[in-house]
Amino acid sequence: MSTNKTIGERIKEKRKAERLSAQDLAIKLKLRKENIYKWERGSTPSNPEDYKKIMDWLNNLENVPRNTMPGKSGADLETGTVQEPEAIYGKKQELMEVLVQLMRTQNHILQRQEEDLVNRVRKMETNLDFVAGKAESLSFDLDSGRTTVLRSLARIEKRKETDELLNEADRLRESLAQAKAESYRNAATGK
């Protein structure tokens, strides 16, 4: 397989070469059919387990025993067979491609998360500005209301004082009227 192809192109090419439908491949690898289509269109598997399954299949490793350690010699510990250095180099290249693809995917995910966080912070700042504006408006309304209440109280107090003064004036008039009346009676009786 050419190293210039994307993973999605490689999946599709090998699937068609083996005459498998996406459903058949999904069943074989215990994956979801939708993921197979998605990966063929250029998405990268985000689940490491799924990624390993698809890469093992691409590299014909799905049936290879797990104790195969291709180190420098490429020796299989169980059978003692040795892989050719070119095959090992090809596997290393493919693994490097996978690693680069994973890093790109991870960077892309991190960038999206960072953008999401920045947008959330901006939205919160906007909300805080709105709340601060409302609080300032309420404060002004409260100050205005307090002033109105104080003015009304002052008017009430003035009315009370005025009523008290008028009542006092009425008492004084009444006392003056009584004093005049008594004075007329005394004058009339000659006292």
N, C-alpha and C positions, 0 to 999 in steps of 0.2 A: 504494500500500500504506500502511496505517496505521502510524504510528511507535509506537503503543502495543503492538504485538504483539512477542512474543519472536522471536528468530532462529529457534528451532525451529518456532514457529507459521508463520512466513513461509516456511520451507523446505517444510513440509508443504503449505501452501496453494498455493504456486507449483508444486510437483511435481504435485499433483492437477489444477491448472488446465491444466498442460501434458500431462496424462494420461500421466505417467511413473510407473513403479513405482520403488521404492527401488533395485532392481537396475539399471533403465535409467538412472537418474540417476547412480548410482555408476559405471557404464560410461562415460557421457557425460563426467563430470568426472574420471575416473580415480581414484576413491576407493573405499573399502570400503563395501559395503551396510550392514554393522553400524554403521558410523559415522553413516550417514545416519539410521538409526532412532534411534541414541543422541542425535544432535543434535536430532531432532524431539521427543524426550522431555525436552529441557531442558539436556542437556550442551552445553558449549561446545567447539568443536574446539581441541585443545591444540597441534596442529602448525600453525605459521604458514602453511605452504604449503597445507594443506587448508583452513584458514580463508580464505585469499585466494581459492581456487578457489570455495568455496561462496558467498562474498560477491560475487565477480564474477558468478556465475550469478544470484544474487538480484537484483543491480543491472543485469542484462542487459549485462554487460561482458565476457562470455567470448569474444566475437568482435570486440571493439573493439581496434583497433591500439594497441600499447603507447606510441606516441609522441603520444597524445592528452594534452594538458595543459590541463585546464579552468581554469587560473588565474582571474583576475578576469573576463575576457571570455568564458571557456569556449570558446576557439578550438581547433579541431582543426588541428594543424600540417600534416597531409597534405592535407586537402581544403579547408581554409580556412573550414569551416562554423563557425557560432557556436551554442552551446547557449543555451537560454533561462535567465535568472538563477534562475527557480524550480526548474528541473531541477538546476542546480548547488547551490542551497541544499538541496534534498532529498537530494542525494548527500552533502553535508557533514553533514547531520543523521544520515544512515545511518552514515556513517563515524564520527561521534561516538558513536553507539550501539555500534558495533563496538568502538571504543576503550574505552568504559566497560565493556563486557562482558569484554574482554581483561584490563582492570585488575582487575575483580572475580575473574576466574578466576585471575589471577596471585596476588592477595592470598589467595584460598582455598588455592591450592597452597602458598604460603609459610606460611600458618597451619598447614596439615597437617604440613608439614616441621618447623615449630617444635614442634608438639605431639609429633611423633615423636621429635625430639631430646630434649625434656624427659622423655618416657617412658623413653628409653634411658638418660639420665643417672640417673633415679630407680632404674631397674633395676640400673645399675652401683653406685649407692650402697648398695642393698640387698645386692648381692653382696659389696661391700667390707665391709659390716657383718658379714655372715655369715662371711667369711674372717677378719676381725679377731677375731670370737668364737671361731672354731676355733683361731686362733693362740694366743689367750689360754688356751684350754682345753689346748692342747698344751704351752704353757709351764708351766702348773700341773702337768700330768702329768709333764713333764720334771723339774720341781723336786721333785715327790713321788718320782719314780723315783730321782733323784740322792740324795735323803735316804735312801731305802731301801738303795741301794747302799752309801752311806757307813756306814750302821749295820751292814750285813752285813760290810763290810770291818773295821769296829771289832771286831765279834764274832770274826771270823777272827783278827785280830791278838791279841785277848785270849786266844783258844784257843791260839795259837802260844806266847804268853808263858806261859800256864798249863802247856802241854806241856813247854816248856823248864824251867820251875821244877820240875815233877814229875820230869823226867829228872835234873835237878841233884840233887833230893832223893834219888832212887834211887841215884845215884852216891855221894852223901854217906853214905847208909845202908850201901851196899856197902863203902865205905872204912872206915866205923865198924865194920862187922861184921868186916872183915879185921884192923883194928887190935885189936879185942877178941880175935879168935882168936889173933893173934900174941902179945898180952899174956898170954893163958892158956897158951900154949905156953912162953913165956919163964918164967912163974911155975912151970910144971910142971917144967921142966928146971932151974930154979934159976938162972937167969941173972940 
